[in-house]
Amino acid sequence: GTSAANRYLVLYYRRNGSNENRIGLTVGAKLGCAVRRNRMRRRLREIYRLHEAQFARGYDIVVVARTRAIGADYAALERAYLSLAAKLGLLGGQTA
């Protein structure tokens, strides 16, 4: 697939041949204890849920959290996530 990265996240995507998106979240053990990792997963899942209508359909999307993401507030994560999606052409119903 194709990827883009910033200081908080790395986003990979690839066409999946269906009309639905599939989201995968990866939060490694380096990011802290299970409580912190699960909080990060919940935040990333919520960002996608709130902006799902803006995403183009038919992609497998994998979001990898970097170590700096643990210290980031929700708004910074949301900006990072959406800027990567826009950079890859996944927002606004576009197809990349």
C-alpha positions as CSV (number, residue, x, y, z in Angstrom):
1,G,0.0,0.0,0.0
2,T,0.9,3.7,0.4
3,S,1.8,5.5,3.5
4,A,2.3,8.9,5.1
5,A,3.7,9.9,8.4
6,N,4.0,12.8,10.9
7,R,5.3,13.1,14.4
8,Y,2.4,11.3,16.0
9,L,1.1,8.7,13.5
10,V,1.9,6.7,10.4
11,L,-1.0,5.9,8.1
12,Y,-1.0,3.1,5.5
13,Y,-3.8,2.4,3.1
14,R,-4.7,0.1,0.2
15,R,-7.7,-0.6,-1.9
16,N,-9.7,-3.6,-0.6
17,G,-12.2,-4.2,-3.4
18,S,-15.3,-3.7,-1.3
19,N,-17.4,-0.6,-0.7
20,E,-16.5,-0.5,3.0
21,N,-13.4,0.7,4.9
22,R,-11.6,-1.5,7.3
23,I,-9.5,0.1,10.0
24,G,-6.6,-1.4,11.8
25,L,-4.9,0.2,14.8
26,T,-1.4,-0.6,16.0
27,V,-0.1,0.7,19.4
28,G,3.1,-1.0,20.3
29,A,4.3,-1.9,23.8
30,K,6.9,0.9,23.7
31,L,4.0,3.3,24.3
32,G,3.4,2.3,27.9
33,C,1.3,0.0,30.0
34,A,-2.0,-1.5,28.7
35,V,-4.1,1.3,30.1
36,R,-2.2,3.9,28.1
37,R,-2.2,1.8,24.9
38,N,-5.9,1.1,25.2
39,R,-6.7,4.8,25.7
40,M,-4.7,5.6,22.6
41,R,-6.7,2.9,20.6
42,R,-10.0,4.4,21.9
43,R,-9.0,7.9,20.8
44,L,-7.9,6.8,17.4
45,R,-11.1,4.8,16.9
46,E,-13.2,7.7,18.0
47,I,-11.4,10.1,15.6
48,Y,-12.3,7.8,12.7
49,R,-15.9,7.3,13.9
50,L,-16.5,11.0,14.1
51,H,-15.1,11.7,10.6
52,E,-16.1,8.4,8.9
53,A,-18.4,10.2,6.5
54,Q,-15.5,12.3,5.1
55,F,-13.4,9.2,4.2
56,A,-13.4,7.7,0.7
57,R,-14.8,4.2,0.6
58,G,-13.2,0.9,-0.3
59,Y,-9.9,1.0,1.6
60,D,-8.0,-0.9,4.3
61,I,-6.5,1.7,6.6
62,V,-3.8,1.0,9.2
63,V,-2.9,3.6,11.8
64,V,0.3,3.1,13.7
65,A,0.8,5.3,16.8
66,R,4.3,6.6,17.4
67,T,5.8,7.1,20.9
68,R,5.1,10.9,20.8
69,A,1.4,10.2,20.4
70,I,1.1,9.2,24.1
71,G,1.9,12.7,25.2
72,A,-0.4,14.4,22.6
73,D,-3.8,15.8,23.5
74,Y,-6.9,14.7,21.6
75,A,-7.0,17.7,19.3
76,A,-3.4,17.3,18.2
77,L,-4.1,13.6,17.4
78,E,-7.2,14.5,15.5
79,R,-5.3,17.1,13.4
80,A,-2.5,14.6,12.8
81,Y,-4.9,11.8,11.7
82,L,-7.0,14.0,9.4
83,S,-3.9,15.7,7.8
84,L,-2.4,12.3,7.0
85,A,-5.7,11.2,5.5
86,A,-6.0,14.4,3.4
87,K,-2.4,14.1,2.3
88,L,-3.1,10.6,1.0
89,G,-6.3,11.7,-0.7
90,L,-8.6,9.7,1.6
91,L,-10.8,12.6,2.6
92,G,-13.7,14.2,0.7
93,G,-14.8,11.1,-1.1
94,Q,-11.7,11.2,-3.3
95,T,-10.1,8.0,-4.6
96,A,-6.3,7.8,-4.6
